[in-house]
Amino acid sequence: MTKIKRSIALVSLFALLIGSVSVGCKRANESFPLLKQPQQHDSKKQENSRAFEELSHIVDQYVASTLQEGNINSLAIAIYKEGQVYQQYYGVLDPKSNQRPTDSTLYEIASISKVFLGSLVAQAVLEKKIALKDDIRMYLTGEYTNLQFEGTPITIQNLLTHTLGIKGKAPKELDQVYRQVRKGYYENKPFTYQMTDLLRELKTVQLDKKPGTVYEYNSVGPELLAYILEQVYHKLYKELVQDFLNEVNLPHTHLGDYEKYKQQLATSFDENGKVATLLKNPLLGGSHSMISTLPDLTKFMQFQLESNNPLIKESTQLLFKDEIDGDNKGYLWDVGYGQKEGAYYGKTGTSNGVQSGMLICPDSNYGMILVMNNTSEAAQNDWLNLYNRIETELIQYPKINLVYLLEKEFTNNLKQAKEKYNILKKDTVHYRSGAFYFNSLGYELIQSNQIEKAIALFEFAISEDVNNANLYDSLGEAYYLAKEYKKALNNYEKSLVLNPKNENAKQYIEKIKQLKHLN
């Protein structure tokens, strides 16, 4: 029997084993400029569809365990892999009102606004309206002799890569305005600071390093880029953004317009758990102030992965490589290269109450979006952990993590989980499993104080891999936490026999032996 036929047979088998997986796979109907149309045979499509459904199910599992931590109210997530899209909402925006996120919910995407600006700058470069090496003073009226360091001027490329060389992140007055925005001072007040004030203050700044040499994240560069685009196109920046949004067909993405769409804006919570104020922008909006829905962000992700529009290649090329911190930059995108996934680029955004992130990996043909409406430190940690877990699954795809696919069964019905696992693990072409994944799930159970379930899981894992020292060590810890010290000692000793260099086992063995009474 061929691999493809065996995979198709397992579709029915999998359905019988775990039942219908509740997922919401979607694909946008809109077409993009020069859209690629890959062709697949029906058998291959069925195989990919089954694998993607399982991947979506694992994402649901990961989100469920993340929300159980209690630090995040809600999540809006989209994943893309080889033409297939899954987007879903989880939790409630506001526990008091029980408001849930929907396709019409608007989120502040904060610094992700910058990559829309980057697209416009890339288009201007392709149209030869501007050039990366242009001295920015070409586009400023008046004398700015201070915008150079030892004869090296600030260029368009420096603005794109946050390498201006300016002393401090922003001029004094603008910095004060931004601080007040973060505190909510301008929530119901008009700004008294605008672009003319930035241009005035720009004449007073000092450069203390050569432009293009040191990365320092700032909002000044993007706002100046937005201003320069206005000069070369003789059009308001907001209109330029709107033209691009229309071209890519993002009808529910807006620059500013908070008041107009306030009923759709997601209620969000700041680092102290209070309802967050809006991260308004006194300037043109190049650095932040765009709002968008999950479906629109998903379409933008698809545009990046499916379109042959030349601005995509231009905007994601490497413009600055930071040898110290690895903050490599394209046109306001963070860019890089991974050994497994290949070239990637992405951007995160943090408003007063919304954390968002978008990752694009064209070499491996995947993308992901994560948005939450909390910005506490605990929520940020959970968000980052979830982000990394989902990306790991996308990198490993189409091989599916069987342990986490059956997570609910392993934690609620171990007998049933064993039966399913022992059948599906035989298909090593489509599933990956083993001690590493059992160990990870076991420690999640420990962290959520489900010690007995962790013990049962580790014992099953050991029955599958009887010579794994790390599993015995983990089971020893679980028994220790359960105060079953004799069993803990027994497993630590087994671990030490298999791995004589296991210092953790040695320490626990001594600790247990010092106890007066062993269970």
N, C-alpha and C positions, 0 to 999 in steps of 0.2 A: 504494500500500500504506500503510495507516495506521500510526501510530507503535506502537500496541499490537501489531499483527500483526507488525511488523518486530522488536519486542522478543522476542516469543515465538519467532520464527524464529531469533533469535540465541542462544536457550537451547541449541538443538541444535548450532548452529555453535560456540558456546563449549565445549560438551562435547567436540566433536571436536578442538578446538584444544588445550585444556589437559588434557583427560582428567578423570577423576573427582576433585573436590576433597574431601579428607578433612576433614570438619567434623562437629561434634556439636551441631546445632541442637536445642534443647529448649524445651518450653513446659510450665510447671507445670500440673498438672491441678487444683490446689486453687482454689477460688473465694474472692474477697475480698468484704467487705461492699460492697454497691452497685456491684458490678463492671460496668464499661462493656463492651459487646459490639459492637464495630464490625463492620459488614457490608461485604464486598467481593465483587466479581464474580470468577469463576474466573480470567479472564484477568489481572486486576489482582493476584490472589494469586500467580499463577505468575510474573508480572513481579517482584513484591516478593521472592518466595522466591529467585529467581535472583540479584537484586541483593544480598540479605542473605548468600547463600552466598559471593558474591565478596568482600563486606566481611569475612566471617569468615576467608576465605583470606588477605586482606591482614593481618589481625590476627595470624594464624599467622606470616606472613612477618616482621612487625615484631618479634614475640617471639623468633623464631629469631635474628635479627640482634642483638637485645639480649642474649640469653644467650651469644652468641659472645664478648661482651666479657669474660666470665669473672668478673664481680663478683656475679652473682645465681645462687643455687642453683636456685630454683624459683619459679614464678609460678602463681597461680590467678586466672583472669580470666573475667568475664562482661560481655557487652554486650547491650543491649536497644534495639530500634528498632521503633516502631510495632507492638507486639504480638509481635515475634519475638525469641527469646532464643538466645544462643550462650554456652556456658560450657565452659571447657577448662582443663586442667592441663598444665604444662610443666616439664621438668627434674626433678631429684630434691631432696628435702628435705635429705638427708644423703648426701654423696658416699661416705662410708665404708660405710654400711649399704645404700646404694642405695635408701633408702626414698622412695617416690613419693607425692605427694599424691593423695587420692581424695575422693569425696563425703562420707566420714565424717571427714576430717581437720578438726580444730578449730584455729582460729587465735585468738590474742589480738587483739581488735579495738581495744583501748586506748580512745582518745578517741571512737571511733565509738559507744561505749557512751552517750555524752552525748545523742545524738539519740533514743535510746529513752527516756531521761529527759525530753527535750523533748516527745516525744509524750504522755507521761503528764501533764506540766504543762499542755500545750495542752488535754487532755481535762478536767483539773481546772478550767481557766478556762472552758471551754464549759459545764461543769456548775455554774459559779458557786460552786465550792468556794473558789477564791481569785481575786484580780484582779491584773492586771499592776502596778497602781500601789500595791498593798498595801505598807505598811511591814513589813519582815520581822520586826520585833520583836513584831508581833501574834501570831506563832507561836512565840516563844521565851519560856521561863519565866525570870523574874528581870529584873534591871535591866541594860540595855545602852545606857546614855546615850551611850556612845562611838560607837555605830553611826550617826552622822550627821555631816555636815560643814556648818558654818554654818547649821544648821537643816534641811538637806536629808537625809532618811534614805535608807538602802539599801532598794530595793524589789525585788519579785519580778522585774521586768523587768531590773533591774541584775544580778541573779544569772544570768539567762538570757544576758546579753550580755557578761559579763566586764567590767562597768563599775562595780565595787563602790566604787572610790576608796580601798581599803585600802593602806596603806603596806607594800610588800613583797607577794610572791605568796601567802605563807601565814604563819600564826603560827610562831614560832620552833621549838617542839617538833615540830609537824607537818612543817615544812620539813625538819627533821633526819631524821624517819622516812622521808619520801619519798626523800631522798638515800641512805639506807641500803637502801631497797628497790631502787633503781637499781643498787646495788653487790652485791645478792644477799644482804644480811645476814639477811633474813627468809625465805630460801628454805626453811629447815627449822626455823624458830623461830616461835613464836606472837607476835602483836603485843601490846604492852603499852599501845598507844595506841588509843583508840576514840572514838566520837562524843561521849561525855560530856567527854572531854578537849578536843575541839575547841570545844565550847560553853563550857568553862571558859576556854580561851585566847582565845576570841572577845571576852571582856570586857576583854582587855588590848591589843587591836589599836588602831591609830590610823588615822584617815582623813586623808590629806593632799591630797585633791582632791574635788571635788563628784561624788557618784555620778551615773552616766549620762553623763559627759563624756569619759572617757578609757578606751580599751580596753586591758586588761591580762589576758592569758590566765592562768587559775588553776584550781585544783581545788576551792577552798573553796566557791565559788558553787554548783556542781553538787551537792556533798555537802549543803549547807544546803537546797537544793531537795528532795533526796531525803528529808531529815529533815522538812521542812514537809509533804510529801505524806503521810508517816506520821501526822503530827498531824491532818490534815484527814480522812483516810480511816480512821484508827484501825486501821491495818494495816501490817505490816512492808513496807518498800520492796521487798524481794526477792519478796514475794508479789504486790505490785502489778505488778512487772515480769513475773512469771510469768503473771499474768492476761492481760496484753497480748500476750505471746508466744503464748499459747493462742489468743487471738482472731485473731491474724494467721497462725496456724498455722506457727510456727517451733519445731518440736520439738527441734531440735538447736542451739539457742542457749541459753546459760546464764549466769547472773550468778554469777561465782566458780566454785565446785565444781571447782577445779583437780585436787584429789586424786581425786575421783570419776571424772573423765574423762581422767586423765593418760595413759592408753594411746593416746588419740586426738589428743592435743595435738601440733602440728607441732614437730619439732625446729627450732630457729631459732638464728641466729648474730648476735652483737652487733657493735658498731662495730669491734672488734678481731679479728673472725673466730672468736671463741670461742663455744662453746655458751652461749646466753643464758639467764639466769635469768628467772623469771616476774615480771611487773609486778603484784605483789599489792597489794591496797588494804586499809588498816586500817579504813576507814570503811564507809559503806553501799553504795558502788559506783556512785554517780551520775556520777562523773568518769571512771572506768575500771574494768576487771576483768571485762567480759563476754567470752565466747568463743563462736565461731560457725563454721559450715561455709559453704563457698561456695554450695551450694544454698539454704541458709536466707537468706543475705545477698541472693541473687538474688530470692528471693520477697519480701523486704522492699523491694527496689528496685521490683519489680512492683507491690506494694501502693501505693507512693508514686505510681506512674505510672498505675495502672489503677483505683484505688478512688476513689469519691466521698465517702469518709469525711471529715466536716468538720474533723477534727483535723489533716488534712494541710494544708489551706489555712491553718488557724490557726497551726500550728507553723512554717510557712515564710514567714510575713509578715515584712517588714522592721521590726525593732525598734530597731536602732541603725545609723547610717550614719557611718562614720569618714571624714571628709573628707581626712585626712592620708595614711593607709596603705591605705584601701579595705577595711578589715576589717569589712565589713557583716555584721550578725548577725540571725538570726531566733531561734527557740527552740533555741539551741545549734547550729543549722545555720549554715554560712557561706552567705550569699545574695548574689546579684548579678544583673546583666542584661548580656547580650552583644548586639551589633548583629546578628549573624547567628543566634545560637541562641535569643535571647530570655531569659526568666527562667530562672535555674538555682539550685540549692543543692546543697551537698555537705559532706563531712566527711572528714578524714584521721585516722588513728590510728597512733601510733608506740609500740610497746612496746620492751622491751630487745632483741628480735630479730625483730619482725614489723612491716612497714610495710604499711598498708592504706589504701585510699581508695575513697570512693563518691561519684559525681556523678549528679545527677538534673536533667534539663532538660525540664520539662513542656511548655513552649511548642513545642519541636521533637520532643517525644515520644521521647526517648532517655535512656539511662542507662548507666553503666559502673562496674565494680568491679575493682580491681587489688589483689592481695595478694601479698607476697613474704616470704620468711623470712630476710632479711638486712637489717642496718641500717648497714652501713659507708657512709662518705661516697660512695665510688664507686658502690655499689649504689643509694643514694638518687638520685644524679644520673641513672643509667640508668633507674631507675623513673620519675622525673619526665619524662624525655625520651619514654619509651614512653607514659606517660599522655597527654602532649600530642599525640603522633602519632595515637593511637587516637581521641582526642576530635576531632581535625581531620577524620578520616574520617567520624565520626558527624555532624559539622556539615555536611559536603559531601554526605552521602548524600541521595538515591539515586544521585548521580553517583559513579562508582567511579574511583579512581586507577589508570589502566591500566598505567602504568609499574611501580608496585609490585605490581600483580596479576601481572605477568609477571616479577617480580624474579628468580626462580630461573632462568628461561630467559635473561634478559639477562646473568646472571653465569655460566651454565654452557653455554649453547648459543645464541650470538648469532644465528646464521643462522635458527634456528627462532623465536627471539624476534622478529626482524624481520618474518617472515612473519605471525605472529600479530598483532603490533602494527599492521601495515599494513592488515590486514583489520578489526580491531576499532576502530581509531581513527576509522573512518568513522561509527560510531554515536556522534555527539557528544551525543545525548540522554542516553545512559547512561554514557559514559566521559569523563573529563577527562585530558588528557595535555599534553605540551609541555616546553619547555626547563626550567622550574622543577623539575619532577619528575625529569627526567633529571639535572639538576645535583645535586639532593639525593642521588640514588642513587649518582652518580659519586663524590661526596665520601665517602659511606659506604665505598665500595670503596677509596678512597685511605686512609682512616683504618684500615681493616683490612689495609693494605699489599698490596692487590690492584691494583697500579698498571697492569699491562698490561690488565686487564679494564676499569679505569676509562678508559684511553685508547680502547679499542674502543667503549665506551659513548658517550663524548663525541663521537667521530668520527661515530657513527651519529646522535646527536642533532643535530649540525651539518648532516648531510645532510638532516635534516627541517626545519631552521631556519637557513639559510645566512647570515642577516644578524644573528644573535644575538651581540653582543659578549661577553656574559658566558660563553657556551659556549666561545668561542675562548680566553678568559682561563683558564677551567678546564682546557681541554685543554693550554694552555701550561704550567700548573702541573704537570699529570700528566707531561708530557714532561720537565719540569725535574727532577722527582723521579726519573724514570727515567734521568737524566743524558744525555738526548738533546737537547742544548742548541740545536742548529740548528733542530730542529722546534719546540722551546719558543719560540725567538725568533720564528720565522715566525708562530706562532699568537698570540703577544702583540702582534706588529705588526699583524696582522689585526684583533685586538680593538681596538687603539688607533685604527685607521682608522675603525672603526664607532662608537667612543665615544672621542673625543679627550680626554675628562675622566677617563679611566681611569688614576688615579694608580698603582694596583697594577701595571698593565702597564708603565707608564713605569719604575717602580723595577726590575722584573725585566729589562726590556730593557737597562738600564744595567748591572745585575749580570752578565748573561750576556755582554755585550760586553767586560767586564773580564776574563773568563776567557781564559787563554792558549790553550787548545786547545778547539775546538768540535767536537762529534761531528756 
